[in-house]
């Protein structure tokens, strides 16, 4: 959509766990249920995960959702890979990755 605006005021609604934002510019007329508002200051692009250890996490070792990241020389051990296709594609055997090093572009 390409809409941007300056936030003039934010009021937190703790009972609903929501925020009401006052914007400098009017919102576009057509917004649907899939519209997402976010602050680009806190984006997840350009990250480095290096020389880390991920062990005994019942969900996953790392969830990488940003772009332009580098993951290298990390240890993934005792994670619940079992028979998940992504884990097999990454070379997971016996629920452990001895080392993991790859670039994500």
C-alpha positions as a Python dict, from the first residue, in 0.01 Angstrom:
ca = {
    (1, 'X'): (0, 0, 0),
    (2, 'X'): (287, 238, 76),
    (3, 'X'): (122, 460, 338),
    (4, 'X'): (340, 639, 595),
    (5, 'X'): (257, 901, 856),
    (6, 'X'): (395, 1061, 1170),
    (7, 'X'): (255, 942, 1504),
    (8, 'X'): (140, 1239, 1708),
    (9, 'X'): (17, 1059, 2019),
    (10, 'X'): (-20, 705, 2157),
    (11, 'X'): (-254, 599, 2435),
    (12, 'X'): (-204, 251, 2578),
    (13, 'X'): (-517, 55, 2672),
    (14, 'X'): (-389, -203, 2926),
    (15, 'X'): (-726, -378, 2971),
    (16, 'X'): (-735, -460, 2598),
    (17, 'X'): (-358, -475, 2547),
    (18, 'X'): (-396, -233, 2256),
    (19, 'X'): (-282, 117, 2163),
    (20, 'X'): (-473, 407, 2013),
    (21, 'X'): (-255, 611, 1781),
    (22, 'X'): (-322, 963, 1659),
    (23, 'X'): (-163, 1011, 1316),
    (24, 'X'): (-67, 1329, 1136),
    (25, 'X'): (-220, 1210, 806),
    (26, 'X'): (-555, 1043, 746),
    (27, 'X'): (-553, 667, 690),
    (28, 'X'): (-628, 540, 339),
    (29, 'X'): (-1000, 487, 275),
    (30, 'X'): (-970, 113, 202),
    (31, 'X'): (-814, -88, 486),
    (32, 'X'): (-888, -457, 530),
    (33, 'X'): (-847, -709, 811),
    (34, 'X'): (-498, -795, 685),
    (35, 'X'): (-360, -442, 734),
    (36, 'X'): (-53, -429, 958),
    (37, 'X'): (91, -121, 1130),
    (38, 'X'): (452, -133, 1243),
    (39, 'X'): (748, 87, 1325),
    (40, 'X'): (1033, 41, 1076),
    (41, 'X'): (1278, 154, 1346),
    (42, 'X'): (1237, -191, 1500),
    (43, 'X'): (1264, -403, 1184),
    (44, 'X'): (1462, -725, 1192),
    (45, 'X'): (1677, -686, 881),
    (46, 'X'): (2054, -709, 889),
    (47, 'X'): (2121, -937, 1183),
    (48, 'X'): (2417, -1156, 1279),
    (49, 'X'): (2388, -1464, 1498),
    (50, 'X'): (2741, -1590, 1551),
    (51, 'X'): (2906, -1830, 1798),
    (52, 'X'): (2585, -1897, 1993),
    (53, 'X'): (2453, -2212, 2159),
    (54, 'X'): (2088, -2317, 2127),
    (55, 'X'): (1999, -2612, 2351),
    (56, 'X'): (1697, -2773, 2517),
    (57, 'X'): (1441, -2538, 2369),
    (58, 'X'): (1112, -2720, 2326),
    (59, 'X'): (994, -2505, 2033),
    (60, 'X'): (1297, -2430, 1814),
    (61, 'X'): (1655, -2315, 1830),
    (62, 'X'): (1602, -1989, 1641),
    (63, 'X'): (1315, -1841, 1443),
    (64, 'X'): (1464, -1625, 1169),
    (65, 'X'): (1207, -1404, 1000),
    (66, 'X'): (1409, -1102, 893),
    (67, 'X'): (1606, -1066, 572),
    (68, 'X'): (1973, -1005, 504),
    (69, 'X'): (2091, -1208, 802),
    (70, 'X'): (2403, -1406, 873),
    (71, 'X'): (2400, -1718, 1090),
    (72, 'X'): (2739, -1881, 1140),
    (73, 'X'): (2932, -2106, 1376),
    (74, 'X'): (2638, -2182, 1606),
    (75, 'X'): (2563, -2496, 1805),
    (76, 'X'): (2209, -2641, 1794),
    (77, 'X'): (2162, -2936, 2031),
    (78, 'X'): (1872, -3121, 2197),
    (79, 'X'): (1603, -2951, 1989),
    (80, 'X'): (1273, -3120, 1893),
    (81, 'X'): (1346, -3168, 1521),
    (82, 'X'): (1224, -3527, 1496),
    (83, 'X'): (1091, -3564, 1141),
    (84, 'X'): (1017, -3206, 1040),
    (85, 'X'): (1101, -3142, 671),
    (86, 'X'): (1296, -2819, 735),
    (87, 'X'): (1514, -2989, 996),
    (88, 'X'): (1586, -3278, 761),
    (89, 'X'): (1674, -3035, 484),
    (90, 'X'): (1918, -2862, 721),
    (91, 'X'): (2087, -3197, 793),
    (92, 'X'): (1938, -3264, 1137),
    (93, 'X'): (2001, -3619, 1258),
    (94, 'X'): (1913, -3774, 1591),
    (95, 'X'): (1756, -3450, 1715),
    (96, 'X'): (2086, -3259, 1706),
    (97, 'X'): (2282, -3036, 1473),
    (98, 'X'): (2646, -3049, 1586),
    (99, 'X'): (2721, -2716, 1415),
    (100, 'X'): (2532, -2489, 1184),
    (101, 'X'): (2672, -2223, 958),
    (102, 'X'): (2491, -2057, 670),
    (103, 'X'): (2415, -1721, 518),
    (104, 'X'): (2058, -1612, 464),
    (105, 'X'): (1990, -1362, 189),
}
